[in-house]
Amino acid sequence: MEIATYGSTAMHAKLIEGLRQYGITDPIRRFDDLSDEERRAIRILFGWYMPQEVIDACPSLEWIQGAGAGVDWLMTVNIPDRITVTRIVDQFGPDMGEYALLAALAWVKDWRRWSLLQKSREWTPHLVGQLSLLTVGVLGAGSIGGHIAAVFRPLVAEVRALGRHLPNLAGVVGFSADQWPAFYRDLDLLIMVLPHTSDTYHLVGWPQLRLMRTGGFVINIGRGAVLDEGALVMAIRSGQLSGACLDVFEVEPLPKESVLWDLPGMTITPHVSGPSRVEGMVRVFADNLKRFRQRRALVGVVDRGRGY
């Protein structure tokens, strides 16, 4: 048994069906269905959130293909250096760009208030904002951040992007990590798409949020731990921010007792902005499997020092 999957039966079945369309007919079974001897023969493992006991059970393992873009689960396990880890790349920009645009428009056009007025059958016109007047900052300048910046560029006054190094995106004002005060200053809208690493934990807190324009808005569709939720609560309650749209949280599912649920101007969604679509996962895995067997460089190799 050379290849196995770690995850649900449904995911396994969809993966197998998709791989057949690429002409890959290798016998692939779920890790949970294998004997100890079969697990020791596994060279390739597909899935995510693998606990240490799974890694330890596969002494012949050479490559792990993660089933999503995020690999923050790697921070909790010890994977030998001989094992290559890859993640799904270049699949999530369209979905996350649409989500960010929807959240931005709902905020600037005050859609929450219209909905409440409709429920109470009130006809109360009021003036709303314009997206075209806003300065938008995208925190994270990789493939997803680049796509989101491109979505917003023709619609707003200015798009900024902050990356580990100075981003070079068409029509976007780039900032490197050490230029963060200039990036945040007078932002109307902050869109966060950073992964969770030791360097990004609580990267956005009160020092950053206080630099935004009064009444600004935050959209987080990266990882919850990048945003200091306590600082966000303070910023909204003080009036520094008018609200936020959060799809990711430090603790998921978000506990029912969290103050975020009832915070004014808050929209909460259950980590749905960047779905791992089977067709995308299959395409990347099928391509990487061919590369692996041809001893070519794999796509989406994780730099464990950086955490992505």
C-alpha positions in Angstrom: 0.0 0.0 0.0 1.9 3.1 -1.3 -0.8 5.8 -1.0 -3.4 6.4 1.7 -5.8 9.1 2.8 -6.4 10.5 6.2 -9.9 12.0 6.6 -13.6 11.2 6.2 -15.0 8.4 4.2 -16.8 11.0 2.0 -13.6 12.9 1.2 -11.8 9.6 0.4 -14.6 8.5 -2.0 -14.6 11.9 -3.8 -10.8 11.9 -4.1 -10.7 8.4 -5.6 -13.5 9.3 -8.1 -11.7 12.5 -9.1 -8.3 10.7 -9.5 -9.8 8.2 -11.8 -10.6 11.0 -14.2 -6.9 11.8 -14.4 -6.1 8.1 -15.2 -4.8 7.4 -11.7 -5.9 3.9 -10.8 -3.6 3.0 -7.9 -5.1 1.2 -4.9 -5.8 3.9 -2.3 -7.4 3.2 1.0 -8.1 5.2 4.2 -5.4 5.1 6.8 -8.0 4.1 9.4 -8.8 0.9 7.5 -5.2 -0.3 7.2 -3.3 -2.8 9.3 -0.2 -1.8 11.2 1.9 -3.6 8.5 0.1 -1.8 5.7 0.7 1.6 7.4 4.4 0.9 7.7 4.5 0.7 3.8 2.8 4.0 3.1 4.9 6.4 1.1 2.3 9.0 0.3 -0.4 10.4 2.6 -3.2 12.8 1.6 -5.3 14.7 4.2 -5.0 17.2 6.9 -4.9 17.7 10.7 -2.9 14.5 11.1 -2.0 13.7 14.7 1.4 12.6 15.8 0.4 8.9 16.0 -0.5 8.9 12.3 3.0 10.3 11.4 4.7 7.8 13.7 2.8 4.9 12.2 4.3 5.5 8.8 8.1 5.0 8.9 8.3 4.8 5.1 6.4 8.1 4.6 8.1 10.4 2.0 5.4 12.9 1.1 2.3 14.4 2.7 -0.2 16.3 0.5 -2.3 18.6 2.6 -5.9 18.9 1.5 -6.1 22.7 2.1 -4.1 25.9 1.9 -3.6 26.1 5.6 -1.0 24.0 7.3 -1.0 25.5 10.8 -1.7 22.0 12.1 2.0 21.2 11.4 2.9 23.4 14.4 1.5 20.7 16.7 3.3 17.6 15.3 6.9 16.6 14.7 7.4 15.5 11.1 10.9 14.2 10.1 12.8 16.4 7.7 12.9 13.6 5.1 9.2 14.0 4.6 8.1 16.6 2.1 4.8 18.5 2.9 2.8 20.2 0.3 -0.4 22.3 0.4 -3.1 23.2 -2.0 -2.2 26.4 -3.8 -3.8 28.7 -6.4 -7.3 27.4 -5.7 -8.9 29.7 -3.2 -8.5 33.2 -4.6 -11.9 33.3 -6.6 -14.0 32.1 -3.6 -12.2 34.3 -1.1 -12.3 37.3 -3.4 -16.0 37.0 -3.8 -16.5 36.6 -0.1 -14.4 39.7 0.7 -16.3 41.8 -1.9 -19.7 40.7 -0.5 -18.6 41.5 3.0 -17.3 44.9 2.0 -20.4 45.9 0.0 -22.7 44.7 2.8 -20.8 46.9 5.2 -20.5 50.1 3.1 -24.2 49.8 1.9 -25.4 49.1 5.4 -27.2 45.9 4.4 -27.7 44.8 8.0 -29.8 47.9 8.7 -31.9 47.3 5.5 -32.6 43.8 6.6 -33.7 44.9 10.1 -36.0 47.6 8.6 -37.6 45.0 6.2 -38.3 42.7 9.1 -40.1 45.6 11.0 -41.8 46.8 7.7 -40.2 50.2 8.0 -39.7 52.5 5.1 -36.8 54.7 6.3 -34.4 55.8 3.6 -30.9 56.9 4.7 -27.6 57.7 3.0 -25.0 55.0 2.6 -21.3 54.9 1.7 -19.5 54.4 -1.6 -17.0 51.6 -2.1 -15.2 53.8 -4.7 -14.1 56.3 -2.0 -12.4 53.7 0.2 -8.7 52.9 0.9 -8.5 49.1 1.2 -5.6 47.2 2.8 -4.9 43.5 2.0 -2.7 41.9 4.7 -1.0 39.1 2.9 0.4 39.4 -0.6 0.5 35.7 -1.8 -1.7 34.2 -4.5 -4.9 34.7 -2.5 -4.0 38.3 -1.4 -3.0 39.1 -4.9 -6.3 37.9 -6.3 -8.3 39.9 -3.7 -6.3 43.0 -4.5 -7.1 42.6 -8.2 -10.8 42.2 -7.4 -10.9 45.5 -5.4 -8.5 47.6 -7.5 -11.0 48.8 -10.1 -13.7 49.4 -7.5 -12.0 51.5 -4.8 -9.8 54.6 -4.4 -6.7 52.8 -3.4 -5.5 49.3 -2.6 -2.6 48.6 -0.4 -0.9 45.3 0.2 1.5 44.3 3.0 3.7 41.3 2.6 6.8 39.7 4.3 8.7 41.5 1.5 7.7 44.4 -0.6 4.8 43.2 -2.8 4.9 43.9 -6.5 1.2 43.9 -7.6 -0.1 45.8 -10.5 -1.9 49.0 -9.5 -1.4 48.3 -5.8 0.6 50.3 -3.3 3.0 47.8 -1.7 4.4 47.8 1.9 7.0 45.4 3.5 6.6 44.1 7.0 8.7 46.9 8.6 6.5 49.5 7.0 3.4 48.4 8.8 2.5 51.8 10.4 2.2 53.4 6.9 0.2 50.5 5.6 -2.5 50.7 8.4 -2.7 54.5 8.6 -6.1 55.8 7.5 -7.3 52.5 6.1 -11.0 52.3 5.7 -11.1 48.5 5.2 -8.6 45.8 6.3 -8.8 42.4 4.6 -6.7 39.7 6.4 -5.5 36.6 4.5 -2.4 35.6 6.5 -1.6 32.1 7.7 -1.1 31.4 11.4 2.6 31.0 12.2 4.8 31.9 15.1 5.5 35.2 13.4 1.8 36.2 12.7 0.2 35.3 16.0 -1.8 38.4 17.1 0.0 40.4 14.5 -3.1 42.7 14.3 -3.9 44.3 17.6 -4.7 47.7 19.1 -1.5 49.4 17.8 -2.6 48.5 14.2 -6.3 49.0 14.6 -6.0 52.4 16.1 -4.2 53.7 13.0 -7.2 52.9 10.8 -9.7 55.6 9.9 -12.3 56.0 12.6 -15.3 53.9 11.7 -13.3 51.4 9.7 -14.0 47.8 9.1 -12.1 44.5 9.3 -12.6 41.3 7.3 -10.6 38.2 8.5 -10.6 35.2 6.1 -7.0 34.0 6.8 -6.5 32.5 10.3 -8.2 33.6 13.5 -5.1 33.7 15.6 -3.6 36.5 13.5 -6.2 38.9 14.9 -6.2 39.8 18.6 -9.9 39.3 19.3 -9.7 41.3 22.5 -8.2 44.3 20.7 -11.0 44.0 18.1 -13.7 44.1 20.8 -12.1 47.2 22.3 -11.8 48.9 18.9 -15.5 48.3 18.1 -16.8 49.2 21.6 -14.8 52.4 21.6 -16.0 53.4 18.2 -12.6 53.2 16.5 -14.1 50.5 14.2 -17.7 50.2 13.1 -17.6 46.5 12.9 -16.0 43.4 11.4 -16.8 40.3 9.3 -15.0 37.3 10.7 -14.9 33.9 9.1 -12.0 32.5 11.2 -11.4 32.5 14.9 -8.8 31.5 17.5 -11.1 28.8 18.8 -13.3 27.0 16.3 -16.2 26.5 16.4 -16.6 29.9 18.0 -17.9 29.2 21.6 -21.5 30.2 22.2 -20.4 32.4 25.2 -18.1 34.5 23.0 -18.8 38.2 23.2 -18.2 38.4 19.4 -21.6 36.9 18.6 -23.4 40.0 19.9 -20.9 42.7 19.2 -22.4 45.7 17.2 -21.6 45.6 13.5 -20.3 42.0 13.6 -20.9 39.4 11.0 -19.8 35.8 11.8 -19.6 32.9 9.3 -18.3 29.4 10.1 -15.0 29.2 8.2 -16.6 29.0 4.7 -14.8 31.7 2.7 -12.3 29.4 1.1 -13.8 26.0 0.6 -11.6 23.1 -0.3 -13.3 22.1 -3.5 -12.7 18.4 -4.5 -11.9 19.3 -8.1 -9.1 21.6 -7.0 -7.7 19.2 -4.5 -7.7 16.4 -7.0 -6.1 18.5 -9.7 -3.2 19.5 -7.5 -2.7 16.0 -6.0 -2.8 14.3 -9.4 -0.2 16.8 -10.8 2.0 16.4 -7.8 1.7 12.6 -7.9 3.1 12.6 -11.4 5.8 15.0 -10.4 6.7 12.8 -7.4 7.1 9.7 -9.6 9.1 11.6 -12.2 11.3 13.0 -9.4 10.4 16.6 -10.3 9.8 19.5 -8.0 6.4 19.3 -6.3 4.0 22.3 -6.3 3.1 24.0 -3.0 6.0 22.7 -0.9 5.7 24.0 2.7 8.6 26.0 4.1 8.4 24.7 7.7 10.6 27.6 9.0 7.9 30.1 7.8 5.0 27.8 8.4 3.4 28.0 4.9 
